Amino acid sequence: MFFGKIFGFGFSEPRYIRRTRAYLQEARMAMLEHSIAAEYYQSSAQMYAERAARLEEELRAWDQCEQQHVPELSRHYGLHMHVPPKSVAMEAPPVSGAVVRAA
């Protein structure tokens, strides 16, 4: 009995109380997991709402420019400063005849 209380064996408790304690621990873990998931989904929903607003703004700006027949690109993405990529010449180091094997 003394060791059971110290080490948590709980042999003096009825089986349904031990089972109830296990269910309580499981419920608390599920509550924690679901609250973490809720925070994640809330932040995802907020991110997508901001994205939708940004895309709607971009489409509205495009429609206004199209009506005025003036090409204007989005300032958000920095497309007005598009620079074509430069080609870079890369020289490969000389390859020796030795074979290196992984350990």
VENMOWO-V866759 format. One line per field, one symbol per residue. ss: DSSP state (H for helix, E for strand, C for the rest). phi: phi as a letter, one per 20 degrees, with the letter a starting at -180 (. if undefined). burial: # if it has 16 or more other ideal C-beta (glycine too) atoms within 10 Angstrom, else .. Layout:
ss = ???
phi = ???
burial = ???
//
This chain:
ss = CHHHHHHCCCCCCCHHHHHHHHHHHHHHHHHHHHHHHHHHHHHHHHHHHHHHHHHHHHHHHHHHHHHHCCCCCCCCCCHHHCCCCCCCCCCCCCCCCCCCCCC
phi = .fffffemfmffeffffffffffffffffffffffffffffffffffffffffffffffffffffffeldfcefffemffdfcffeededdeffeeffdddff
burial = .......................................................................................................
//
